[in-house]
Amino acid sequence: MNNFMTILLHTYLSKMKTKSFIITTIITVLIVVGLANLSGIIDFFNKDNTEKIAVIDQSGVLFTPLEEQMKVINKDIHLEAYKGTEEGGETAVKAGGYKGLLLLSFDNENLPEATYKARSIADSAVPSELQSGLQQLKTQQAASQINLSPEELGKLYEPINFNQIALEENAKTEEELNQARGLVYVLLFVIYFAVIMYANMIAMEVATEKSSRVMEILISSVSPIKQMFAKILGIGLLSLTQMALILLVGYYSIKQNLDSMEGGFFEFFGFGDIPASTIAYALIFFLLGYFLYATLAAFLGSLVSRIEDIQQMITPMTMMVVAGFMIAMFGLNQPEAPFVTITSYIPFFTPMLMFMRVGMLSLPVWEPIIGILILMVTITILAVFGARVYRGGVLMYGKSNSFKDIKKALQLTKNE
């Protein structure tokens, strides 16, 4: 037990003190703070950022109503009647005096049409809003041509009342689904990045020690199962430390900027009244998913002798994580799809997919329990098999980048 704790603490403390861990943590915390203050940052850079558009109104009547429309759509777009020629307007745009040049006229049916000229059409925001304003003008004029009153026109564009009612007794309401979708969306990203980053760290840790021949000393004094799980738990504690710091900073930043975050993302993905069971399942599936992929990464890392071979060896594992994440993203909109249901019972997809289904649907208790049992059994099998591969793998040197090396590692274990 003392050897186990020694390796665990050594892995945890040595990794925590590395420059890469410190720099990564600082950068991630700064990104979280930046995202939490994003609206304020955008407002800071956008102040006095009025877009001046030169307008040549060839119709003689469209400029004023369009100007009124743009005040409603986007007050930062300022239309200015240009008295010169079209060539002169183009020159002024090229010189930077205007964001763009807008030519207004009537088509053959006496309806508005326009041409927008700018130095580059890469920025689609301004043209899109100008087009929106002109579309409303065209609609109004077309309605007047067929003698529609403003009230009749309003009825045509009035949104239809469309209510969704779930017939199942315990089915979630639309509001509850929006709340669940927000939480699941965020936590899926947490699980995805944590598994990829920290599982890779474990594989890299094993490969690094093996390349330095330290493993030969360790394997003679500590059993492979203790050594493997000491590293897994050590980096697990490291990941929890880093994530706790990031989440605390994120929570504090969001709390300080809550007033400016009302509406939009936070309104659609409301995070209030989250069931305690959903939080509990998030924690359970996160930990089980971590141990599943960490165990896999540990014995894959033991098969390589050179650090540069590690990525090739763990690429299939990374692809499984990516596949599970992509299916989960699809499942956010269709959580009851048979494909999502079936794949949620495949162990390497279960951490993300079963959690997504638990968060989005009112599942019977036995379904997530089965998912948890599947993960626990798979982790146990991987641990037993992984320990045997690990024991033989750490004694293998030379170029190792093929999964045939698993068989060699098992043979070395038998021969000991």
Wavefront OBJ file of the C-alpha trace (Angstrom):
o trace
v 0.000 0.000 0.000
v 2.895 2.355 0.774
v 4.359 1.763 -2.696
v 0.961 2.427 -4.243
v 0.574 5.763 -2.418
v 4.178 6.714 -3.226
v 3.598 6.278 -6.969
v 0.189 7.977 -6.777
v 1.521 11.046 -4.949
v 4.625 11.191 -7.118
v 2.513 11.126 -10.299
v 0.117 13.753 -8.923
v 2.731 16.186 -7.558
v 5.270 15.823 -10.366
v 2.637 16.491 -13.022
v 1.164 19.408 -11.084
v 4.563 21.110 -10.970
v 5.254 20.798 -14.693
v 5.287 23.934 -16.807
v 2.859 22.397 -19.306
v 0.234 21.773 -16.603
v 0.613 25.250 -15.098
v 0.533 27.013 -18.483
v -2.426 24.930 -19.704
v -4.376 25.655 -16.515
v -3.680 29.397 -16.701
v -4.626 29.586 -20.395
v -7.827 27.589 -19.804
v -8.811 29.770 -16.835
v -8.213 32.903 -18.933
v -10.363 31.470 -21.734
v -13.175 30.716 -19.249
v -12.971 34.249 -17.824
v -12.955 35.641 -21.366
v -16.031 33.632 -22.381
v -17.869 34.667 -19.209
v -17.122 38.323 -20.014
v -17.615 37.931 -23.767
v -20.508 40.362 -24.052
v -18.528 43.073 -22.262
v -15.460 42.424 -24.429
v -17.538 42.639 -27.628
v -19.159 45.874 -26.443
v -15.721 47.333 -25.640
v -14.390 46.700 -29.137
v -17.666 47.629 -30.823
v -18.114 51.016 -29.187
v -18.127 53.794 -31.783
v -18.169 51.070 -34.409
v -20.840 52.626 -36.618
v -20.943 51.190 -40.111
v -21.362 54.034 -42.633
v -23.090 52.971 -45.831
v -23.242 55.331 -48.817
v -26.635 55.104 -50.536
v -27.465 56.198 -54.080
v -31.268 56.144 -54.312
v -32.065 55.892 -58.001
v -35.771 55.480 -57.178
v -35.959 58.742 -55.231
v -38.338 57.306 -52.593
v -36.670 54.264 -50.987
v -33.950 55.913 -48.904
v -36.127 57.353 -46.107
v -38.233 54.219 -45.387
v -35.110 52.041 -45.545
v -33.344 54.351 -43.098
v -36.258 53.977 -40.680
v -36.163 50.188 -41.043
v -32.432 50.055 -40.326
v -32.865 52.069 -37.120
v -35.060 49.232 -35.873
v -32.938 46.364 -37.224
v -29.463 47.656 -36.324
v -28.831 51.177 -35.069
v -25.087 50.760 -35.688
v -25.650 50.776 -39.465
v -25.803 54.411 -40.556
v -27.147 55.148 -44.032
v -25.910 58.290 -45.700
v -27.351 59.675 -48.940
v -24.491 59.977 -51.430
v -24.843 62.852 -53.883
v -22.053 61.878 -56.247
v -21.842 59.339 -59.048
v -21.641 55.575 -58.719
v -17.955 55.660 -59.688
v -17.312 58.294 -57.039
v -19.062 56.149 -54.423
v -16.926 53.141 -55.360
v -13.794 55.260 -54.988
v -14.941 56.475 -51.549
v -15.524 52.872 -50.424
v -12.081 51.794 -51.651
v -10.537 54.733 -49.781
v -12.191 53.608 -46.534
v -14.657 56.463 -46.224
v -17.615 54.062 -46.268
v -18.180 50.419 -45.385
v -20.069 49.908 -48.631
v -22.107 51.457 -51.408
v -25.818 50.619 -51.751
v -27.662 51.273 -55.020
v -31.465 51.395 -54.687
v -33.916 51.160 -57.577
v -37.221 49.627 -58.715
v -37.509 46.487 -60.838
v -39.939 45.890 -63.714
v -42.778 45.217 -61.263
v -42.120 48.488 -59.409
v -40.719 46.653 -56.382
v -37.438 47.493 -54.578
v -34.161 45.954 -55.677
v -30.611 46.776 -54.644
v -26.933 46.251 -55.392
v -24.371 46.343 -52.611
v -20.698 47.074 -53.358
v -17.872 46.769 -50.843
v -14.131 46.247 -50.827
v -14.765 42.641 -49.826
v -17.917 40.553 -49.504
v -16.382 38.276 -46.861
v -18.341 40.109 -44.134
v -21.930 38.963 -44.582
v -23.421 40.610 -41.477
v -24.042 44.126 -42.903
v -25.346 42.955 -46.330
v -27.629 40.462 -44.594
v -29.206 43.153 -42.408
v -29.559 45.557 -45.355
v -31.268 42.777 -47.290
v -33.587 42.155 -44.330
v -34.602 45.819 -44.247
v -35.208 45.891 -48.002
v -37.201 42.644 -47.798
v -39.599 44.279 -45.366
v -39.966 47.265 -47.688
v -40.649 44.968 -50.626
v -43.264 43.062 -48.621
v -45.030 46.291 -47.649
v -45.078 47.586 -51.218
v -46.219 44.239 -52.661
v -49.031 44.170 -50.090
v -50.104 47.695 -51.021
v -50.232 46.715 -54.717
v -52.744 43.968 -53.958
v -54.634 46.238 -51.526
v -53.747 44.409 -48.289
v -54.182 46.455 -45.123
v -51.381 46.534 -42.516
v -53.574 44.389 -40.246
v -54.047 41.759 -42.953
v -50.337 41.796 -43.696
v -49.581 41.332 -39.999
v -51.805 38.271 -39.854
v -49.935 36.687 -42.757
v -46.643 36.950 -40.891
v -47.971 36.244 -37.428
v -46.282 33.104 -36.003
v -48.507 30.080 -35.669
v -49.349 28.854 -32.174
v -47.647 25.464 -31.987
v -47.688 23.705 -28.621
v -46.041 20.386 -27.784
v -47.613 18.119 -25.180
v -46.014 14.880 -23.960
v -48.507 12.080 -23.331
v -46.278 9.914 -21.159
v -46.838 10.472 -17.462
v -43.217 11.250 -16.551
v -42.151 12.815 -19.841
v -40.281 16.112 -19.609
v -41.864 19.378 -20.673
v -40.340 21.588 -23.378
v -38.874 23.885 -20.716
v -37.341 20.954 -18.821
v -35.867 19.609 -22.065
v -34.231 22.966 -22.799
v -32.708 23.019 -19.318
v -31.523 19.413 -19.662
v -30.145 20.051 -23.151
v -28.010 22.921 -21.874
v -26.538 20.927 -19.007
v -25.962 17.830 -21.127
v -24.346 19.913 -23.895
v -21.861 21.484 -21.491
v -21.057 18.278 -19.613
v -20.607 16.289 -22.820
v -17.845 18.706 -23.766
v -16.317 18.328 -20.292
v -16.356 14.520 -20.543
v -15.023 14.596 -24.115
v -12.068 16.889 -23.467
v -11.258 15.370 -20.067
v -11.138 11.824 -21.434
v -9.000 12.772 -24.436
v -6.613 15.027 -22.528
v -6.077 13.006 -19.355
v -6.119 9.556 -20.959
v -3.426 10.784 -23.350
v -1.513 12.111 -20.338
v -1.545 8.641 -18.718
v -0.300 6.947 -21.894
v 2.410 9.595 -22.236
v 3.431 9.171 -18.577
v 3.887 5.403 -18.968
v 5.762 5.766 -22.265
v 8.048 8.459 -20.810
v 9.041 6.358 -17.792
v 9.527 3.322 -19.983
v 11.769 5.211 -22.402
v 13.943 6.304 -19.470
v 14.271 2.672 -18.240
v 12.866 3.685 -14.837
v 10.175 1.077 -15.392
v 12.616 -1.783 -15.010
v 13.284 -0.705 -11.416
v 9.620 0.000 -10.597
v 8.290 -3.270 -12.001
v 10.612 -5.283 -9.743
v 9.369 -3.561 -6.566
v 5.711 -2.789 -7.293
v 3.097 -5.071 -8.847
v 1.878 -3.936 -12.295
v -1.755 -3.586 -11.171
v -0.720 -1.259 -8.325
v 1.570 0.719 -10.582
v -1.018 1.110 -13.321
v -3.836 2.200 -11.026
v -1.558 4.462 -8.999
v -0.827 6.380 -12.196
v -4.487 6.374 -13.228
v -5.623 7.698 -9.835
v -2.737 10.180 -9.635
v -3.609 11.772 -12.968
v -7.303 11.469 -12.057
v -6.707 13.590 -8.961
v -4.701 15.996 -11.100
v -7.578 16.314 -13.563
v -10.094 16.890 -10.761
v -7.835 19.579 -9.289
v -7.545 21.367 -12.628
v -11.236 21.035 -13.459
v -12.323 22.191 -9.982
v -10.217 25.329 -10.368
v -11.613 26.010 -13.841
v -15.226 25.405 -12.743
v -14.862 27.639 -9.674
v -13.416 30.466 -11.773
v -16.149 29.924 -14.385
v -18.909 29.923 -11.773
v -17.615 33.089 -10.123
v -17.196 34.869 -13.488
v -20.686 33.922 -14.653
v -22.189 34.957 -11.341
v -20.518 38.385 -11.608
v -21.806 38.873 -15.169
v -25.219 37.280 -14.767
v -27.141 40.488 -15.504
v -25.485 40.927 -18.899
v -26.074 37.273 -19.769
v -29.839 37.269 -19.537
v -31.569 36.039 -22.671
v -29.918 34.359 -25.642
v -27.926 31.271 -24.783
v -28.698 31.408 -21.056
v -32.409 31.845 -21.677
v -32.661 29.005 -24.204
v -30.371 26.711 -22.211
v -31.692 27.643 -18.785
v -29.613 26.227 -15.956
v -32.105 26.695 -13.157
v -33.850 23.922 -11.239
v -31.497 21.167 -12.434
v -32.503 17.830 -10.843
v -29.990 16.451 -8.339
v -30.228 13.054 -10.070
v -28.920 14.560 -13.327
v -25.907 16.034 -11.517
v -25.288 12.678 -9.813
v -25.439 10.782 -13.109
v -23.097 13.341 -14.688
v -20.519 12.694 -11.965
v -20.925 8.895 -12.111
v -20.624 8.628 -15.898
v -17.752 11.101 -15.963
v -15.730 9.057 -13.426
v -16.564 5.725 -15.046
v -15.749 7.080 -18.490
v -12.439 8.401 -17.207
v -11.443 5.052 -15.626
v -12.541 3.154 -18.742
v -10.359 5.131 -21.132
v -7.568 5.698 -18.585
v -7.156 1.946 -18.079
v -7.131 1.434 -21.829
v -4.596 4.243 -22.300
v -2.286 2.896 -19.577
v -1.724 -0.505 -21.135
v -1.554 0.948 -24.666
v 1.125 3.332 -23.417
v 3.066 0.389 -21.992
v 3.411 -1.101 -25.479
v 5.519 1.719 -26.925
v 9.147 2.464 -26.203
v 9.347 5.847 -27.886
v 7.218 8.850 -27.012
v 6.744 9.677 -30.706
v 4.926 6.341 -31.210
v 2.291 7.026 -28.556
v -0.142 8.951 -30.770
v -0.235 6.199 -33.374
v -0.945 3.589 -30.717
v -3.799 5.464 -29.023
v -5.402 6.837 -32.223
v -8.119 4.100 -32.317
v -9.011 4.931 -28.697
v -9.241 8.637 -29.554
v -11.458 7.864 -32.552
v -13.851 5.933 -30.286
v -14.149 8.969 -28.006
v -14.787 11.224 -30.999
v -17.387 8.807 -32.402
v -19.229 8.702 -29.064
v -19.185 12.487 -28.862
v -20.549 12.910 -32.416
v -23.365 10.414 -31.765
v -24.189 12.294 -28.547
v -24.372 15.584 -30.465
v -26.806 13.945 -32.893
v -28.756 12.505 -29.968
v -29.342 15.924 -28.382
v -32.036 16.523 -31.015
v -33.196 12.913 -31.345
v -32.481 11.196 -28.007
v -35.102 8.506 -28.643
v -33.599 7.363 -31.965
v -33.060 3.544 -31.975
v -29.454 4.005 -33.126
v -28.707 6.205 -30.107
v -30.450 3.796 -27.730
v -28.524 0.758 -28.989
v -25.115 2.453 -29.040
v -25.635 3.770 -25.500
v -25.091 0.172 -24.293
v -21.739 -0.170 -26.095
v -19.205 0.335 -23.260
v -16.923 2.820 -25.030
v -19.928 5.013 -25.943
v -21.926 4.553 -22.724
v -20.381 7.399 -20.642
v -21.580 10.062 -23.071
v -24.637 8.478 -24.680
v -26.277 7.008 -21.580
v -25.718 10.256 -19.708
v -27.211 12.187 -22.635
v -30.293 9.928 -22.599
v -30.657 10.174 -18.800
v -30.488 13.962 -19.007
v -32.883 14.331 -21.947
v -35.420 11.554 -21.289
v -37.385 10.162 -18.371
v -35.801 6.718 -18.440
v -36.718 3.870 -16.113
v -34.090 3.469 -13.389
v -32.922 0.097 -14.712
v -31.545 1.583 -17.968
v -28.839 3.836 -16.459
v -28.105 1.133 -13.869
v -27.463 -1.352 -16.688
v -25.208 1.239 -18.324
v -23.279 1.689 -15.058
v -22.932 -2.089 -14.609
v -21.711 -2.487 -18.199
v -19.053 0.148 -17.559
v -17.969 -1.407 -14.251
v -17.673 -4.883 -15.793
v -15.768 -3.498 -18.790
v -13.394 -1.553 -16.536
v -12.766 -4.700 -14.465
v -12.029 -6.783 -17.575
v -9.759 -4.058 -18.954
v -8.014 -3.781 -15.583
v -7.275 -7.516 -15.373
v -6.315 -7.834 -19.028
v -4.541 -4.469 -18.975
v -2.443 -5.429 -15.950
v -1.174 -8.521 -17.772
v -0.401 -6.528 -20.912
v 1.116 -3.763 -18.779
v 3.448 -6.168 -16.962
v 4.806 -7.593 -20.192
v 4.577 -4.376 -22.188
v 6.838 -2.371 -19.904
v 9.599 -4.927 -20.533
v 9.371 -4.533 -24.325
v 11.770 -2.155 -26.038
v 12.437 -1.219 -29.621
v 9.965 0.044 -32.229
v 6.453 -0.745 -31.015
v 3.572 0.626 -33.001
v 1.431 -2.380 -33.783
v -1.366 -4.028 -31.817
v 0.410 -7.334 -32.418
v 2.624 -6.204 -29.534
v -0.241 -7.040 -27.149
v 0.331 -10.729 -27.881
v 4.066 -10.324 -27.269
v 3.397 -8.547 -23.979
v 1.115 -11.379 -22.822
v 3.773 -13.966 -23.709
v 6.377 -12.043 -21.697
v 4.017 -12.018 -18.709
v 3.581 -15.832 -18.895
v 7.325 -16.401 -19.108
v 8.067 -14.449 -15.913
l 1 2 3 4 5 6 7 8 9 10 11 12 13 14 15 16 17 18 19 20 21 22 23 24 25 26 27 28 29 30 31 32 33 34 35 36 37 38 39 40 41 42 43 44 45 46 47 48 49 50 51 52 53 54 55 56 57 58 59 60 61 62 63 64 65 66 67 68 69 70 71 72 73 74 75 76 77 78 79 80 81 82 83 84 85 86 87 88 89 90 91 92 93 94 95 96 97 98 99 100 101 102 103 104 105 106 107 108 109 110 111 112 113 114 115 116 117 118 119 120 121 122 123 124 125 126 127 128 129 130 131 132 133 134 135 136 137 138 139 140 141 142 143 144 145 146 147 148 149 150 151 152 153 154 155 156 157 158 159 160 161 162 163 164 165 166 167 168 169 170 171 172 173 174 175 176 177 178 179 180 181 182 183 184 185 186 187 188 189 190 191 192 193 194 195 196 197 198 199 200 201 202 203 204 205 206 207 208 209 210 211 212 213 214 215 216 217 218 219 220 221 222 223 224 225 226 227 228 229 230 231 232 233 234 235 236 237 238 239 240 241 242 243 244 245 246 247 248 249 250 251 252 253 254 255 256 257 258 259 260 261 262 263 264 265 266 267 268 269 270 271 272 273 274 275 276 277 278 279 280 281 282 283 284 285 286 287 288 289 290 291 292 293 294 295 296 297 298 299 300 301 302 303 304 305 306 307 308 309 310 311 312 313 314 315 316 317 318 319 320 321 322 323 324 325 326 327 328 329 330 331 332 333 334 335 336 337 338 339 340 341 342 343 344 345 346 347 348 349 350 351 352 353 354 355 356 357 358 359 360 361 362 363 364 365 366 367 368 369 370 371 372 373 374 375 376 377 378 379 380 381 382 383 384 385 386 387 388 389 390 391 392 393 394 395 396 397 398 399 400 401 402 403 404 405 406 407 408 409 410 411 412 413 414 415 416
